[in-house]
Amino acid sequence: MSTMKAAVLVAPGRFEVSDVPMPEIGPDEVLIWVERCGICGTDVHIFNGHYSAHNLPLIPGHELAGTIAGLGENVTGLEIGRKAVVDINFGCGNCFYCRRNEILNCASVEQLGIGRDGAFAEFVSVPQRHVITAPDDVPFEILALVEPVACVVRATRKANVGIGQSAVVLGAGPIGNMHIQLLRLAGAAPVVVLEANPYRAELAVAAGADAVVSDALELKAVVSDLTDGRGADVAVECVGIPELYRLAFDVIRPGGHVSAFGLAAEGESHSLPLLETVLRENSLKGSVAGMGQDMHDALVLLRHGRLRTDAFTGSAIGIDRIQTAFEGNDMPSGQLKMSVVMDSAAVSA
């Protein structure tokens, strides 16, 4: 094969599904036949022109699961036909940041589907050291969740959540729902969620939220009541709205922590009350992507059923319908996430 089908984002808001050249495989690279690729909130930001617009035209897509289809001449230890997922953050592998698994800060970092062509395509080539083989008994729809779950694994680690610590999750979309579940796995209690959308609020309860609040004006009082007046140990912002970041600081206790996860628009900011932050010994830490061991741990959690995945795996579309999917017209009831399947004929209408 010299060409493959791919969804190319040629301009903000406009995909073209067409035949494009097959990716070349370098001597240390692996060719992955993409079976399924989830649509991420970051992909939506790229589609809307809010993020990575300078990289267009681009094949987005980074939440991939597939099968090894080709091996570079220097590749060892991998076999064609094995299921695989991909650690999508490609650093130099040698610098201070790469050695510390802080690859996003590497001066030469590239992210699959964000800074280089990704997985809304039949095939993608990646460095061997970023390929993680997966057991045959884990279905592709579950494997496509490894990358987003890894992002939440990393954020939960950075938040240093312990058993019996209280947590607030601001926004219960796909990533917020995963945060609810990972916080519970880490031992957080209670887990309080702010979500105005009734159907997402219902799914948050199913994911294990102890309380769901629809009105931001009521959140602080609910958190105070559930934490003996202290406030939450941790608040996770999952939406990327400055007002919610301000609310996150309002609902944490003295000595509490804000986990910054939601992608705000470029140039948006939150004014931090410095004296209050110092005197209360509050903290803020950003986290956006899973990498390295985060990916392996996410695969273990998913393989052994530690997360409820039914709201993430029940909706798939063929690549030919990707424009409609990104325009927001295809999400069925009871689902938080949609995936793209390369073989459109394999997806029921």
DRENKOLTOR-308545 format. One record per residue (C-alpha): residue in one letter; y, x, z. Coordinates in steps of 0.001 Angstrom, whole numbers, padded with zeros to 6 digits, always signed. Each point is the difference from the previous one (the first is absolute). Example, Ala and Ser with C-alpha at 12.3 -4.5 7.8 and 13.67 -1.06 7.14 Angstrom:
# DRENKOLTOR-308545
a-004500+012300+007800/s+003440+001370-000660/
//
This chain:
# DRENKOLTOR-308545
m+000000+000000+000000/s+003464+001279-000874/t+001983-002982+001315/m-000202-002416+002900/k+001644-003249+001027/a+002832+000343+002522/a+002907-001994+001431/v+003119+002068-000608/l+003182-000953+001828/v+002473+000764-002767/a+003064-001298+001840/p+000686-001810+003273/g-001617-003406-000219/r-001945+000656-003211/f-003598+001105-000433/e-001590+000753-003356/v-003804-000092-000066/s-001083+002244-002826/d-002314+002777-001118/v+001194+003394+001215/p-001520+003501-000230/m-002826+000738+002405/p+001032+002342+002824/e-001034+003594-000471/i-002265+001569+002619/g+001022+003421+001246/p-002629+002507+001143/d+000418-001073+003642/e+000435-003710-000669/v-002168-003097+000044/l+000177-003014-002311/i-000269-003316+001839/w-000981-003211-001754/v+002166-002546+001812/e-001928-003076+001077/r+002692-001647+002105/c+003558+000775+001092/g+001972-001908+002613/i+003624-001016-000485/c+002090+001615+002741/g+003465-000885+001255/t+001101+003392-001326/d-001175-001056-003465/v+002191-003095+000299/h+002993+002180+000955/i-000668+002142-003087/f-000344-003108-002192/n+003340-001328+001250/g+001757+003326-000618/h+000627+000706+003688/y-002158+003115+000202/s-001068+002861-002291/a+001960-001457-002933/h+000722+003513-001311/n-003729+000413-000695/l-000208-002862-002512/p-001831-000509-002280/l-002887+000246+002450/i-003496-001326+000574/p+000229-001163+003637/g-002920-000749+002308/h-001381+002091+002854/e-002334-002201+002097/l-002972+000821-002174/a-003740-000113+000243/g-002163+001267-002808/t-002885+002053-001286/i-000052+003683-000857/a-000151+000187-003792/g+000730+003639-000821/l+000169+003429+001643/g+002135+003040-000792/e-001807+003249-000649/n+000748+001417+003478/v-000942-003148+001929/t-003021+000245+002276/g-001586-002293+002561/l+000794-003255-001813/e-002185-002109-002255/i+000832-002307-002889/g-000718-003601+000996/r+000948+000326+003687/k+002427-002519+001463/a+003283+001557+001067/v+003479-000570+001367/v+002970+002330-000323/d+002406+001594+002479/i+003088-000626-002132/n+002461+002522+001459/f-000289+003253-001923/g+001641+002993+001653/c-000267+003716-000686/g-002700+000299+002680/n+001381+003233+001410/c+003474-000532+001460/f+001014-000663+003624/y+000016-003770-000551/c-003302-000201-001874/r-001712+002024+002724/r+001248-002542+002555/n-001089-002988-002122/e+003663-000948-000506/i-000400+000104-003754/l+002899-002326-000834/n+002337+002778+001152/c-001558+002580-002343/a+002585+001226-002518/s-002410-000643-002890/v-001507-003317+001147/e-001022-002548-002624/q-001297-003482+000787/l-002469-001690-002299/g+001497-003123-001551/i+003447+000824+001380/g+000939+003440-001279/r-002783+000355-002579/d-002087-002464-001987/g-002307-002030+002192/a-002847-002464+000044/f+001106-003157-001807/a-002097+001489-002763/e-003632+000392-000947/f-000055+003678+000984/v+001987+002426+002117/s-000401+003743+000576/v+000503+001524+003444/p-000548+003370+001709/q-003511+000419+001401/r+001241+000595+003539/h+001536-003485+000017/v-003219-001811-000915/i-001874-001669+002863/t-003469-001220-000876/a-001067-003341+001420/p-003377-001528+000910/d-001638-002166-002644/d-000266-002935+002415/v+003780-000430+000330/p+001312-002353-002724/f+002974+000975-002133/e+002193-002779+001414/i-000371+001592+003449/l+000435+003555-001295/a+003309-001016-001605/l+001291-000606+003540/v-000633+003554+001210/e+003405+001348-001029/p+002139-002773+001573/v-002118+000004+003155/a+000433+003790+000177/c+003773-000503-000018/v-000288-002248+003052/v-002478+002346+001696/r+002602+002767-000254/a+002847-002191+001265/t-002092-001166+002961/r-000793+003613+000866/k+003663+000977-000197/a+000955-002910+002253/n-002425+001405+002592/v-001129-003477+001007/g-002310-000079+002992/i-002276-002508+001692/g+001935-002822+001637/q+003325+000835-001649/s+002026-002887-001385/a+000997-000103-003657/v+002276-002012-002264/v-000584-000237-003755/l+003006-001077-002038/g-001305-001619-003181/a-003565-001195-000598/g-000429+000626-003691/p-002946+002081-001217/i+001002+003200+001771/g+001177-001843+003115/n-003366-001750+000208/m-001721+003393-000152/h+002300+001299+002749/i-001010-002933+002208/q-003652+000876-000437/l+000404+003761+000502/l+002145-000505+003101/r-002714-002179+001485/l-002632+002606-000865/a+002148+002596+001784/g-000023-002209+003108/a+003482-001510-000170/a+000566-003191+002008/p+001767-002282-000452/v+000815+000192-003720/v+003008-002194-000808/v+000930-000745-003615/l+003198-001200-001647/e-000759-001941-003185/a+001872-003000-001391/n-002446-000803-002806/p-002466-002561+001419/y-002980+001103-002075/r+000531+003681+000841/a+000458-000965+003643/e-003351-001797-000084/l-001667+003088-001469/a+001653+002135+002694/v-001682-002124+002654/a-003322+000382-001815/a+000576+003772-000036/g+000338+000024+003781/a+003669-000524+000849/d+000413-001231+003572/a+003244-001791-000815/v+001875-000739-003220/v+003716-000793+000043/s+001738-001524-002997/d+003621+000316+001206/a+001440+003498+000488/l+002434-001378+002589/e-002940-000971+002209/l-001988+003225-000319/k+001637+001979+002791/a-000577-002748+002545/v-003663-000381-001011/v-000598+003754+000214/s+001750+000171+003361/d-002124-002830+001354/l-003242+001646-001135/t+000914+003458+001347/d+001279-000919+003491/g+003583+000418-001167/r-000362+003608-001198/g-000119-000327-003781/a-002625+001350-002369/d-001398+003513+000094/v+000003+000150-003810/a+001710-001960-002783/v-001079+000425-003633/e+002431-000958-002775/c-002033-000930-003085/v+002600-001560-002291/g+002827+002481-000564/i+002982-002123+001096/p+002750+001628+002107/e+000344-003131+002147/l-003685+000238+000923/y+000395+003656+000907/r+002793-001009+002372/l-002266-002688+001425/a-002772+002563+000483/f+002229+002031+002309/d+001018-003174+001840/v-003573-000978+000881/i-001366+003345+001209/r+000093+001007+003652/p+001845+003054+001354/g-002173+002896-001149/g-001367-002110-002860/h-000624+001026-003578/v+000953-001405-003411/s-002391+000681-002864/a+001995-000004-003243/f-002319-001114-002794/g+001859-002494-002201/l+001749+001490-003051/a+003687-000874+000137/a+002063+000142-003160/e+001617+003333-000769/g+003291+000330+001869/e-000762-002639+002618/s+000387+001176+003575/h-000206-001038+003626/s+002587+001157+002521/l-001824+001462+002993/p+001721-000260+003418/l-000374+003667+000915/l+000908-000124+003689/e-002310-002952+000643/t-002802+001663-001954/v+000344+003202+002012/l+000286-001697+003381/r-002907-002342-000694/e-002070+002835-001509/n-000908-002134-002995/s-001496+001526-003145/l-000280-000649-003726/k-002528+001429-002422/g-000487-000725-003681/s-003335-000337-001750/v-000767-001179-003502/a-003202+001479-001453/g-003511+000862+001090/m-001416+003372-000959/g-002734+002448+000875/q-002059-001132+002973/d+001796-003368+000013/m-001829-000876-003225/h-003399+000983+001362/d+000564-001963+003207/a+001136-003073-001943/l-003182+000156-002078/v-002111+000164+003172/l+001783-003011+001526/l-000439-002066-003150/r-003604+001018-000560/h-000926-001107+003499/g+001904-003273-000087/r+002660+000779+002571/l+002669-001913-001933/r+000097-003562-001202/t+000420+000318-003762/d-000440-003532-001365/a+003762-000477-000512/f+000144+003173-002126/t-003033-000244-002254/g-000089-003531-001391/s+002534+000316-002798/a-000423+002112-003128/i+001529-000171-003457/g-000729+001732-003268/i+002413+002689-001104/d+001250-002249-002818/r+001586-002298+002620/i+001820+002725+001919/q+003495-001096-001049/t-000583-003503+001365/a-001455+001400+003212/f+003062+002149+000652/e+002261-002948-000668/g-001643-001617+003013/n-001665-002991-001606/d-003694+000640+000578/m-000675+000384+003748/p-002481-002639+001156/s+000103-001678+003400/g-001581+001933+002853/q+000558+003390-001619/l+002428+002805+000821/k-000892+002463-002711/m-000879+000117-003671/s-001998+002591-001904/v-000108+000934-003659/v-003402+000255-001684/m-000077+001998-003195/d-002599-002185-001710/s+001884-003263-000484/a-003156-001741-001221/a-001620+000642+003391/v+002640-002056+001833/s-000312-003766+000077/a+003149-001847-000966/
//
